[in-house]
Amino acid sequence: MRIVFLIAACVCILCVALICLFLFANGIPGIGKIGVLEFFFGMRWKPGSGLYGIAPMIVGSLYVTLGAIIFGVPIGVLTAIYMAKFCGKRALVILRPVVSLLAGIPSVLYGFFGMVVLVPWIRAWFDGGKSMLTASLLLGIMILPTIISVSESALRAAPESYYEGALALGASHERSVFFATLPAAGSGILTAVVLGVGRAIGETMAVVMVAGNQPVIPKNLVSGVRTMTANIVLEMGYAADLHREALIATAVALFVFILIINLLLSMLKRRRSL
């Protein structure tokens, strides 16, 4: 069994290595042909004119992800706190399957929900429709299951002695949870947030359906936006030559962003452990 586990681990590492090899082998030459500054800081994406600047897509991805964090993280963490420390057994029997169901819904169904419900609602209230605001709200809903489930597990894994000690010192139930248990579970909650960010920044189909897909830097919340993932999926079907290399290079940039997020998480965990 030890050999079987070793082989399984090696297969996982090999898959990641092959993905990295494919991306960098096909993407780096395209960046070299376009120019590093022109590719990462260029403001215009017009493959027909030989312009391959992905700055609007980078900014769009960051804006949409930030909006999803602002909307999804507070609701997700507070829901996890309620499920772990305040929820009764009867309500928990209902809430857990609902959270699991949210995690299992395909992204295209989320996108359909966004088109049918969120887009008309945003258009009626904010004169927007398919926009950065709509995409942020939809992604905020999509990352809720990840944040809730991981945060709840972290809260339940926190030492019960911290909570009991706070009660013994005269703190109320609410203060004991928020000032003793919650800080103790901070590392796990941070992991939940980073996993949610990874889900948000890597989402494609739902964003394509509600974001407007305009390769320009959005001027306000109700402007159309195009993310890096949407840029790849919209144009890869007919791209060729340098255009195709530029799209693969966009995937390289996305991969690097996710890698940076994971490295920042590791650094924060090390600081908390020290």
C-alpha positions as CSV (number, residue, x, y, z in Angstrom):
1,M,0.0,0.0,0.0
2,R,2.9,2.3,0.6
3,I,4.0,1.8,-3.0
4,V,0.4,2.4,-4.2
5,F,0.2,5.7,-2.3
6,L,3.6,6.7,-3.6
7,I,2.6,6.0,-7.2
8,A,-0.6,8.0,-6.7
9,A,1.3,11.0,-5.3
10,C,3.8,10.8,-8.2
11,V,1.0,10.8,-10.7
12,C,-0.5,14.0,-9.2
13,I,2.9,15.7,-9.3
14,L,3.4,14.5,-12.9
15,C,0.1,15.9,-14.0
16,V,0.9,19.3,-12.5
17,A,4.4,19.2,-14.1
18,L,2.9,18.4,-17.5
19,I,0.4,21.2,-17.3
20,C,3.2,23.6,-16.3
21,L,5.4,22.3,-19.1
22,F,2.6,22.7,-21.7
23,L,1.7,26.2,-20.6
24,F,5.2,27.6,-20.4
25,A,6.5,25.9,-23.5
26,N,3.6,27.3,-25.6
27,G,3.0,30.6,-23.8
28,I,6.5,32.0,-23.2
29,P,7.4,32.2,-26.9
30,G,4.2,34.1,-27.6
31,I,5.1,36.6,-24.9
32,G,8.5,37.0,-26.4
33,K,7.1,37.7,-29.8
34,I,4.6,40.3,-28.5
35,G,6.9,41.8,-25.9
36,V,6.6,41.5,-22.2
37,L,5.5,45.1,-21.6
38,E,3.1,45.2,-24.5
39,F,1.5,41.9,-23.5
40,F,1.0,42.6,-19.8
41,F,0.5,46.4,-19.9
42,G,-1.0,46.9,-23.3
43,M,-4.5,48.4,-23.2
44,R,-5.8,47.1,-26.5
45,W,-6.8,43.5,-27.4
46,K,-7.4,43.4,-31.2
47,P,-5.9,40.2,-32.7
48,G,-7.0,41.2,-36.2
49,S,-4.7,44.3,-35.9
50,G,-1.9,42.5,-34.1
51,L,-2.6,44.0,-30.7
52,Y,-2.4,41.6,-27.8
53,G,-2.5,43.6,-24.6
54,I,-4.2,41.8,-21.7
55,A,-4.1,44.6,-19.1
56,P,-7.9,45.1,-19.4
57,M,-8.5,41.4,-18.7
58,I,-6.1,41.4,-15.8
59,V,-7.8,44.4,-14.2
60,G,-11.2,42.8,-15.0
61,S,-10.3,39.6,-13.3
62,L,-9.0,41.4,-10.2
63,Y,-12.1,43.6,-10.0
64,V,-14.5,40.8,-10.4
65,T,-12.6,38.6,-7.9
66,L,-12.4,41.5,-5.4
67,G,-16.2,42.1,-5.7
68,A,-16.8,38.4,-5.1
69,I,-14.7,38.5,-2.0
70,I,-16.5,41.6,-0.6
71,F,-19.8,39.9,-1.2
72,G,-19.1,36.2,-0.5
73,V,-16.5,36.2,2.3
74,P,-18.6,37.9,5.1
75,I,-21.7,35.9,4.3
76,G,-19.8,32.7,4.1
77,V,-17.8,33.1,7.3
78,L,-20.8,34.3,9.3
79,T,-22.8,31.3,8.0
80,A,-20.0,29.0,9.0
81,I,-20.0,30.6,12.5
82,Y,-23.7,30.1,12.8
83,M,-23.5,26.5,11.7
84,A,-20.6,25.6,13.9
85,K,-21.6,27.5,17.1
86,F,-25.2,28.7,17.1
87,C,-27.2,26.4,14.9
88,G,-29.5,23.8,16.3
89,K,-29.4,20.2,15.2
90,R,-32.7,20.4,13.2
91,A,-31.6,23.5,11.3
92,L,-28.2,21.9,10.7
93,V,-29.8,18.9,9.0
94,I,-31.3,21.3,6.5
95,L,-28.4,23.7,6.1
96,R,-25.6,21.2,5.3
97,P,-27.4,19.6,2.4
98,V,-28.2,23.0,1.0
99,V,-24.5,24.0,1.1
100,S,-23.6,20.7,-0.5
101,L,-26.2,21.3,-3.2
102,L,-24.8,24.8,-3.9
103,A,-21.3,23.2,-4.4
104,G,-22.7,20.6,-6.8
105,I,-24.6,23.0,-9.2
106,P,-22.8,23.3,-12.5
107,S,-21.4,26.7,-13.3
108,V,-23.5,27.0,-16.5
109,L,-26.6,26.8,-14.3
110,Y,-25.2,29.6,-12.2
111,G,-24.7,31.5,-15.4
112,F,-28.2,30.9,-16.5
113,F,-29.5,32.1,-13.1
114,G,-27.4,35.2,-13.5
115,M,-28.8,35.9,-17.0
116,V,-32.5,35.3,-16.0
117,V,-32.5,36.8,-12.5
118,L,-29.5,39.0,-11.7
119,V,-29.1,40.7,-15.1
120,P,-32.7,42.1,-15.2
121,W,-32.5,43.0,-11.5
122,I,-29.2,44.9,-12.0
123,R,-30.6,46.6,-15.1
124,A,-33.7,47.7,-13.3
125,W,-31.9,49.1,-10.2
126,F,-28.5,50.2,-11.5
127,D,-29.1,50.7,-15.3
128,G,-26.4,48.1,-16.0
129,G,-27.3,44.5,-16.9
130,K,-24.4,42.4,-18.0
131,S,-21.6,44.0,-16.0
132,M,-18.8,43.7,-13.5
133,L,-21.4,44.1,-10.6
134,T,-23.5,41.2,-11.9
135,A,-20.4,39.0,-12.3
136,S,-19.2,39.8,-8.8
137,L,-22.5,39.0,-7.2
138,L,-22.8,35.7,-9.1
139,L,-19.2,34.7,-8.2
140,G,-19.9,35.7,-4.6
141,I,-22.7,33.2,-4.6
142,M,-20.6,30.5,-6.2
143,I,-17.7,30.7,-3.7
144,L,-20.1,30.5,-0.7
145,P,-20.1,26.6,-0.5
146,T,-16.3,26.5,-0.4
147,I,-15.9,29.2,2.2
148,I,-18.7,27.9,4.4
149,S,-17.6,24.2,4.5
150,V,-13.9,24.9,5.0
151,S,-14.6,27.6,7.6
152,E,-17.0,25.4,9.5
153,S,-14.5,22.6,9.7
154,A,-11.8,25.0,10.9
155,L,-14.2,26.4,13.6
156,R,-15.1,22.9,14.8
157,A,-11.4,21.9,14.9
158,A,-10.5,24.9,17.1
159,P,-9.6,23.8,20.7
160,E,-12.7,23.8,22.8
161,S,-10.5,24.9,25.8
162,Y,-10.3,28.4,24.3
163,Y,-14.0,28.8,24.2
164,E,-14.4,27.3,27.7
165,G,-11.6,29.5,29.1
166,A,-13.4,32.6,27.7
167,L,-16.6,31.5,29.3
168,A,-14.8,30.9,32.6
169,L,-13.4,34.5,32.5
170,G,-17.0,35.9,32.3
171,A,-17.4,36.4,28.5
172,S,-20.8,35.7,26.9
173,H,-21.3,33.0,24.4
174,E,-21.1,35.4,21.5
175,R,-17.9,37.1,22.7
176,S,-16.3,33.7,23.4
177,V,-17.0,32.6,19.9
178,F,-15.9,35.8,18.1
179,F,-12.9,36.6,20.3
180,A,-11.6,33.1,21.3
181,T,-12.7,30.5,18.8
182,L,-12.7,32.6,15.7
183,P,-9.1,33.8,16.0
184,A,-8.0,30.2,16.8
185,A,-9.6,29.1,13.5
186,G,-8.1,32.0,11.6
187,S,-5.7,29.8,9.6
188,G,-8.4,27.5,8.4
189,I,-10.7,30.5,7.5
190,L,-7.9,32.1,5.6
191,T,-7.5,28.9,3.6
192,A,-11.2,28.9,2.9
193,V,-10.9,32.5,1.6
194,V,-8.0,31.6,-0.7
195,L,-9.8,28.6,-2.0
196,G,-12.8,30.8,-2.7
197,V,-10.5,33.3,-4.5
198,G,-9.1,30.5,-6.6
199,R,-12.6,29.4,-7.6
200,A,-13.6,33.0,-8.4
201,I,-10.5,33.9,-10.5
202,G,-10.7,30.6,-12.4
203,E,-14.4,30.6,-13.2
204,T,-15.3,30.8,-16.9
205,M,-18.7,29.9,-18.1
206,A,-20.8,31.8,-15.6
207,V,-18.7,34.9,-16.0
208,V,-19.0,34.7,-19.8
209,M,-22.7,34.7,-19.6
210,V,-23.2,37.7,-17.3
211,A,-20.0,40.0,-17.5
212,G,-20.6,41.7,-20.8
213,N,-17.2,40.5,-22.2
214,Q,-15.8,43.9,-23.2
215,P,-12.0,43.9,-23.4
216,V,-11.7,47.3,-21.8
217,I,-10.9,48.5,-18.3
218,P,-14.3,49.1,-16.6
219,K,-15.1,52.6,-15.7
220,N,-17.7,51.8,-13.0
221,L,-19.5,48.9,-11.4
222,V,-22.1,48.6,-14.2
223,S,-19.6,48.5,-17.0
224,G,-19.0,45.4,-19.1
225,V,-15.8,43.5,-18.3
226,R,-13.8,40.6,-19.7
227,T,-11.7,38.3,-17.5
228,M,-8.7,36.3,-18.5
229,T,-10.6,33.0,-18.4
230,A,-13.4,34.5,-20.5
231,N,-10.9,35.8,-23.0
232,I,-9.4,32.3,-23.5
233,V,-12.7,30.5,-23.9
234,L,-14.3,33.0,-26.2
235,E,-11.4,33.0,-28.8
236,M,-9.5,29.7,-28.5
237,G,-12.0,28.0,-30.8
238,Y,-10.8,29.9,-33.9
239,A,-7.4,31.3,-32.8
240,A,-4.3,30.4,-34.8
241,D,-0.6,31.2,-34.9
242,L,0.3,34.2,-32.7
243,H,-3.3,34.7,-31.6
244,R,-3.3,31.1,-30.2
245,E,0.0,31.7,-28.5
246,A,-1.3,34.9,-26.9
247,L,-4.3,33.0,-25.5
248,I,-2.0,30.3,-24.0
249,A,0.2,33.1,-22.6
250,T,-2.9,34.5,-21.0
251,A,-3.4,31.1,-19.3
252,V,0.3,31.4,-18.1
253,A,-0.5,34.8,-16.5
254,L,-3.6,33.2,-14.9
255,F,-1.5,30.3,-13.6
256,V,1.1,32.7,-12.2
257,F,-1.6,34.7,-10.4
258,I,-3.0,31.6,-8.7
259,L,0.5,30.5,-7.8
260,I,1.1,33.9,-6.2
261,I,-2.1,33.6,-4.2
262,N,-1.0,30.2,-2.9
263,L,2.5,31.5,-2.0
264,L,1.0,34.4,-0.1
265,L,-1.2,31.9,1.8
266,S,1.9,29.9,2.8
267,M,3.7,33.0,4.0
268,L,0.7,34.1,6.1
269,K,0.4,30.7,7.6
270,R,4.1,30.7,8.5
271,R,3.8,34.1,10.2
272,R,0.8,33.0,12.2
273,S,2.7,29.9,13.3
274,L,5.7,32.0,14.4
